[in-house]
Amino acid sequence: MSMRRAIWGLLLVMSAAGETRYRSPDDLALSSDGKRLFVVCSGSDEVLAVDTSTHVIAGRAQVGKVPRGIALSRDGKRFYVTNSWSDTVSEVDAASMQVLRTLPAGFEPTGVTVDAARNVLYVANRLSDDISLIDLAGGGDVQRFVAGRGTSYVAASPDG
């Protein structure tokens, strides 16, 4: 399924739901099997799970204030969402859509990526101009890397 088709499906779901508030979708992640599209909605402080075959909202997770970025774990069982106005990251079970824990980050976290080999998250913190290294085993923000002004995005390198 193409990402364009999934986005159009999401827009149809949102308009068909007849809701008056605008959810402000900020980021998307497609499950590895292509069956669910996870949509980060900063306007409603939630992540939606959209069934890509039916275009129906299959679940939702209430996360922190003004979520911005999302990253899926390698096995697809969890995802991580940055909460820019809460200065945290929500760890969410992808099947149940339940928040498992809330992890600390820097000021206004936006982008996030998972380094599965090291079992850590890298989180771009826009207002503190740094990148948090969050240990997933212990749940702590264990190191900060100085970055450029307004650091907003991170990506994992293909070679780790």
C-alpha positions as a Python dict, from the first residue, in 0.01 Angstrom:
ca = {
    (1, 'M'): (0, 0, 0),
    (2, 'S'): (139, 337, -91),
    (3, 'M'): (179, 609, 170),
    (4, 'R'): (-26, 844, -47),
    (5, 'R'): (-319, 601, -46),
    (6, 'A'): (-291, 558, 330),
    (7, 'I'): (-297, 934, 385),
    (8, 'W'): (-605, 974, 165),
    (9, 'G'): (-769, 695, 361),
    (10, 'L'): (-691, 877, 684),
    (11, 'L'): (-841, 1199, 554),
    (12, 'L'): (-1157, 1011, 459),
    (13, 'V'): (-1177, 856, 806),
    (14, 'M'): (-1131, 1192, 975),
    (15, 'S'): (-1395, 1365, 763),
    (16, 'A'): (-1640, 1074, 792),
    (17, 'A'): (-1609, 1078, 1170),
    (18, 'G'): (-1785, 1416, 1168),
    (19, 'E'): (-1566, 1557, 1442),
    (20, 'T'): (-1552, 1932, 1472),
    (21, 'R'): (-1199, 1962, 1608),
    (22, 'Y'): (-899, 1935, 1380),
    (23, 'R'): (-655, 1674, 1504),
    (24, 'S'): (-353, 1832, 1329),
    (25, 'P'): (-169, 1522, 1207),
    (26, 'D'): (206, 1582, 1240),
    (27, 'D'): (378, 1252, 1170),
    (28, 'L'): (299, 903, 1038),
    (29, 'A'): (444, 555, 1076),
    (30, 'L'): (333, 247, 886),
    (31, 'S'): (351, -89, 1064),
    (32, 'S'): (596, -336, 912),
    (33, 'D'): (311, -554, 788),
    (34, 'G'): (134, -251, 637),
    (35, 'K'): (-190, -320, 826),
    (36, 'R'): (-186, -15, 1052),
    (37, 'L'): (-98, 347, 997),
    (38, 'F'): (-7, 528, 1318),
    (39, 'V'): (-92, 899, 1305),
    (40, 'V'): (47, 1150, 1555),
    (41, 'C'): (-216, 1420, 1619),
    (42, 'S'): (-79, 1729, 1796),
    (43, 'G'): (-418, 1901, 1808),
    (44, 'S'): (-581, 1626, 2014),
    (45, 'D'): (-279, 1491, 2208),
    (46, 'E'): (-323, 1140, 2072),
    (47, 'V'): (-197, 879, 1829),
    (48, 'L'): (-450, 707, 1606),
    (49, 'A'): (-410, 356, 1467),
    (50, 'V'): (-587, 340, 1131),
    (51, 'D'): (-664, 5, 971),
    (52, 'T'): (-523, 45, 621),
    (53, 'S'): (-766, -198, 459),
    (54, 'T'): (-1088, -54, 603),
    (55, 'H'): (-968, 303, 671),
    (56, 'V'): (-1132, 284, 1013),
    (57, 'I'): (-973, 410, 1333),
    (58, 'A'): (-880, 84, 1507),
    (59, 'G'): (-745, 242, 1824),
    (60, 'R'): (-615, 554, 1990),
    (61, 'A'): (-363, 634, 2260),
    (62, 'Q'): (-375, 951, 2468),
    (63, 'V'): (-18, 1074, 2504),
    (64, 'G'): (143, 1393, 2637),
    (65, 'K'): (83, 1752, 2529),
    (66, 'V'): (136, 1835, 2160),
    (67, 'P'): (290, 1512, 2030),
    (68, 'R'): (517, 1559, 1726),
    (69, 'G'): (726, 1258, 1622),
    (70, 'I'): (696, 880, 1615),
    (71, 'A'): (933, 585, 1581),
    (72, 'L'): (847, 215, 1574),
    (73, 'S'): (1052, -50, 1752),
    (74, 'R'): (1225, -299, 1525),
    (75, 'D'): (977, -575, 1613),
    (76, 'G'): (679, -338, 1570),
    (77, 'K'): (538, -419, 1913),
    (78, 'R'): (595, -69, 2052),
    (79, 'F'): (624, 284, 1932),
    (80, 'Y'): (765, 600, 2082),
    (81, 'V'): (603, 943, 2057),
    (82, 'T'): (764, 1275, 2146),
    (83, 'N'): (542, 1508, 2351),
    (84, 'S'): (678, 1852, 2276),
    (85, 'W'): (493, 2051, 2543),
    (86, 'S'): (539, 1784, 2812),
    (87, 'D'): (914, 1737, 2749),
    (88, 'T'): (862, 1360, 2748),
    (89, 'V'): (840, 1054, 2524),
    (90, 'S'): (547, 810, 2551),
    (91, 'E'): (621, 441, 2502),
    (92, 'V'): (306, 277, 2363),
    (93, 'D'): (208, -87, 2306),
    (94, 'A'): (119, -98, 1935),
    (95, 'A'): (-142, -374, 1973),
    (96, 'S'): (-338, -245, 2274),
    (97, 'M'): (-261, 126, 2219),
    (98, 'Q'): (-188, 158, 2593),
    (99, 'V'): (85, 392, 2717),
    (100, 'L'): (337, 170, 2894),
    (101, 'R'): (557, 443, 3041),
    (102, 'T'): (657, 804, 3004),
    (103, 'L'): (1026, 878, 2951),
    (104, 'P'): (1208, 1207, 3022),
    (105, 'A'): (1354, 1413, 2736),
    (106, 'G'): (1495, 1762, 2683),
    (107, 'F'): (1302, 2082, 2615),
    (108, 'E'): (1042, 2045, 2339),
    (109, 'P'): (1129, 1703, 2195),
    (110, 'T'): (1023, 1666, 1832),
    (111, 'G'): (1205, 1398, 1631),
    (112, 'V'): (1279, 1047, 1754),
    (113, 'T'): (1453, 735, 1625),
    (114, 'V'): (1523, 392, 1772),
    (115, 'D'): (1867, 233, 1779),
    (116, 'A'): (1763, -129, 1830),
    (117, 'A'): (2120, -259, 1849),
    (118, 'R'): (2197, -36, 2149),
    (119, 'N'): (1840, -42, 2290),
    (120, 'V'): (1825, 339, 2301),
    (121, 'L'): (1622, 627, 2165),
    (122, 'Y'): (1770, 939, 2014),
    (123, 'V'): (1541, 1237, 2066),
    (124, 'A'): (1586, 1579, 1903),
    (125, 'N'): (1505, 1856, 2152),
    (126, 'R'): (1419, 2177, 1969),
    (127, 'L'): (1441, 2429, 2253),
    (128, 'S'): (1739, 2284, 2437),
    (129, 'D'): (1932, 2249, 2107),
    (130, 'D'): (2047, 1898, 2190),
    (131, 'I'): (1979, 1528, 2139),
    (132, 'S'): (1879, 1304, 2429),
    (133, 'L'): (2008, 949, 2447),
    (134, 'I'): (1741, 754, 2635),
    (135, 'D'): (1825, 406, 2764),
    (136, 'L'): (1519, 189, 2700),
    (137, 'A'): (1617, -75, 2956),
    (138, 'G'): (1635, 171, 3244),
    (139, 'G'): (1411, 444, 3102),
    (140, 'G'): (1649, 730, 3177),
    (141, 'D'): (1782, 1023, 2976),
    (142, 'V'): (2145, 914, 3018),
    (143, 'Q'): (2333, 1149, 2789),
    (144, 'R'): (2288, 1471, 2593),
    (145, 'F'): (2467, 1561, 2272),
    (146, 'V'): (2502, 1926, 2180),
    (147, 'A'): (2338, 1991, 1844),
    (148, 'G'): (2243, 2289, 1630),
    (149, 'R'): (1993, 2560, 1704),
    (150, 'G'): (1635, 2434, 1688),
    (151, 'T'): (1729, 2066, 1663),
    (152, 'S'): (1415, 1899, 1537),
    (153, 'Y'): (1489, 1576, 1349),
    (154, 'V'): (1702, 1267, 1391),
    (155, 'A'): (1745, 951, 1183),
    (156, 'A'): (1924, 624, 1239),
    (157, 'S'): (2218, 554, 1013),
    (158, 'P'): (2186, 237, 804),
    (159, 'D'): (2509, 93, 946),
    (160, 'G'): (2420, 167, 1307),
}
